[in-house]
C-alpha cells in the first residue's frame, strides 16, 4: 500500500475523539497498574469491539484489580461475581420468587444483570454454573422459565481465572472459551516494575487508591466508538488472509481442534479495534498478527502426539501462520 493511499485513508475518518478517550483511559489505568501495557491494549480493543475477555494468571498479578479499574473508568453499572464450587446458576442469573401478596411469581434478577460484569476466578465453579453464561455472553439475553430478559447495552464480561494446573479449578469447556474474544495471559512483573509497585503502595499508605480513578468514558461515547470500529475499512485480501489462517488450524495434523467461524470474526473485530488504537481507520496485516495469539490460543487443542513432541500451542500457531502468505 502506497503512502498516498495511506494518507487518503487517514483523512477519511476523524479519529481525534477516540484517540483522546484512549489516552485518558490509559492515564487513569496507569495510576494504579504498573506495566502490563499489552493487557491494557487488549482490554481496550475488546471494549471497543464489543467482546468479552478472559484474563489468566497466578494469584496476585493484578487480574482483578485491572478488571475493576476498567469498570471504574466507564460511567456505567458494575457488578462483581465471585465464582465458588457451591455457586448455582440461579445465583448468577436470578430466579423466580413467589410473592404471597400478589399471588404470583416475580423474577429477581441476578448479578449478571449489569453493564460491566467481573467474574472472579471463573474456573472455581463447576460446569453447570459455567454453562449458565453461554446464552448471556453470546446473545446478550437470559431465558428463565420460558421468559426472555434482555441485557442492557453495553454488556461486557471480564473474567479472571487461575491456571488450570492449580488445585480446586475446573477446566472451562471449549464452548465457554470460544465466547471470549481474547484470552490474556498475565505474567509476573520484572524487577523494575516490582520496585515501582512497592514504592507506589508505600506512598499511598492506607489511602483508598480507587478514589484516584475517574470515569472518562460515557455509555454514549462507548456506543459511538463501537460503531466507529465496526466501520473500519478492511480489504478483501486481509479478509482472505484471516480465513486462510483459521483454515490452517482446522486442517493441521498437529491440532485436535481448530478454530471456529466465531474465531474468524473475533480476529477481524480485534484487528479493526487495533487499527483504531493505532490511529488508522483501515486494517493492515500487522493488526491481524497482533491479535492472533489472544484470539486463537484458547480455541485450539493440540493432538496428544504433538504434546508428546514437546510443542506448545504458541509454537504450533506460529508454524501455521508462517505457512500463510501475508498480503501486500
QUIVEN-V819083 format. One line per field, one symbol per residue. burial: # if it has 9 or more other ideal C-beta (glycine too) atoms within 8 Angstrom, else .. Layout:
burial: ???
//
This chain:
burial: .....#..##....#..##.##.###.##.###..#..###########.#######...##############.#.####.#...#.#..#####..#......##..################...########....##.#....#.#..##########.....##.##..#########.#..#...##.##..#............#...#.#.###.##.##..####..#########.###.#.##..##...##.############..######.##.###.####.##.##..##...#....##.###..#..#.
//
